[in-house]
């Protein structure tokens, strides 16, 4: 960052102001000051984006809803929380659940009164 030592007013009305900086012999126009030369102090890093290739199957783990997901460009499947997938890919998740007649629900054990998360996968039309 440079400190402006002096601003020169244009001699003619159609020219622009020039700026003199400490330690530099030349004068600079405003648009030249806005250009970044060299490495900027804080680089903007573009986040890596991942795209779902296929939802494999629903999974219940620790009473939480997950999906086994295959990502584009990768061979390994990962378990992803259903909530995150609904935020990022709501149309894909809803279509998958509708097509496969998937329902997530809570089941209560009558003896222990413990609530367990379950998933129901309905029969497809092809299976009948």
C-alpha positions in Angstrom: 0.0 0.0 0.0 1.3 3.4 -0.9 0.6 6.7 0.7 -0.5 9.5 -1.7 2.0 12.4 -1.3 0.3 14.9 -3.6 -2.6 15.1 -6.1 -2.1 17.1 -9.2 -5.1 18.9 -10.6 -5.4 18.7 -14.4 -4.4 21.7 -16.4 -7.2 21.1 -19.0 -10.8 20.2 -18.1 -10.8 17.0 -20.2 -7.8 15.4 -18.5 -7.7 13.5 -15.2 -6.1 14.0 -11.8 -2.6 12.5 -11.3 -1.3 11.1 -8.0 2.2 11.2 -6.7 3.2 8.5 -4.3 6.0 8.5 -1.7 9.1 6.6 -2.9 8.0 6.5 -6.5 9.3 8.9 -9.1 6.3 8.8 -11.5 2.8 10.2 -11.3 -0.1 7.9 -11.7 -3.7 8.3 -13.0 -6.5 7.0 -10.8 -7.3 4.0 -13.1 -3.6 3.0 -12.9 -3.8 2.9 -9.1 -6.7 0.5 -9.2 -4.8 -2.1 -11.2 -3.2 -4.9 -9.1 0.3 -5.6 -10.0 2.0 -8.7 -8.6 0.4 -11.0 -6.0 -2.5 -9.4 -4.1 -2.4 -9.6 -0.3 -5.6 -11.5 0.0 -6.2 -13.9 -2.9 -9.7 -15.0 -3.6 -9.9 -18.8 -3.7 -12.7 -20.3 -5.7 -14.3 -23.1 -3.7 -14.3 -26.6 -5.1 -17.8 -27.7 -6.2 -19.0 -31.3 -6.2 -21.9 -32.6 -8.2 -24.0 -35.7 -7.2 -23.9 -38.4 -9.9 -26.3 -40.7 -8.2 -28.1 -41.4 -4.9 -27.4 -45.0 -4.1 -29.6 -45.8 -1.1 -31.0 -44.2 2.1 -29.3 -45.1 5.4 -30.1 -44.6 9.0 -27.0 -44.0 11.2 -27.2 -42.9 14.9 -30.9 -42.1 14.4 -30.0 -39.6 11.6 -31.1 -39.7 7.9 -28.3 -40.2 5.4 -27.9 -41.1 1.8 -25.1 -43.1 0.2 -23.9 -40.8 -2.6 -21.8 -41.3 -5.7 -20.1 -38.1 -6.8 -19.3 -37.2 -10.4 -15.6 -37.9 -11.1 -15.2 -40.1 -8.0 -15.5 -43.9 -7.5 -16.0 -44.0 -3.7 -19.4 -43.6 -2.2 -19.9 -41.3 0.8 -22.6 -41.0 3.4 -24.1 -37.5 3.4 -26.8 -36.1 5.7 -30.2 -35.9 4.1 -30.6 -32.3 5.4 -27.5 -31.2 3.5 -28.6 -32.9 0.3 -32.0 -31.3 0.6 -30.4 -27.9 0.9 -28.0 -28.4 -2.1 -30.0 -30.8 -4.4 -33.7 -30.6 -3.3 -35.1 -31.6 -6.7 -32.9 -34.7 -7.0 -33.6 -35.9 -3.5 -37.4 -35.4 -3.8 -37.5 -37.1 -7.2 -35.5 -40.1 -5.8 -37.8 -40.4 -2.8 -40.9 -40.2 -4.9 -39.7 -42.6 -7.5 -38.6 -45.2 -4.9 -41.4 -44.5 -2.4 -39.0 -43.7 0.4 -40.4 -42.5 3.7 -38.4 -41.7 6.8 -40.3 -42.1 10.1 -39.8 -42.5 13.9 -40.7 -45.8 15.5 -41.4 -46.1 19.3 -40.6 -49.3 21.1 -43.6 -50.1 23.3 -41.5 -51.8 26.1 -38.7 -49.3 26.4 -40.4 -46.2 24.9 -37.2 -45.6 22.9 -37.7 -43.8 19.6 -35.8 -45.2 16.7 -35.5 -43.6 13.2 -36.4 -45.9 10.4 -36.7 -45.8 6.6 -39.4 -47.4 4.5 -38.6 -48.3 0.9 -41.8 -49.1 -1.0 -42.2 -51.5 -3.9 -41.6 -50.2 -7.4 -44.2 -50.8 -10.1 -41.7 -53.2 -11.8 -41.6 -55.4 -8.7 -45.3 -56.2 -8.6 
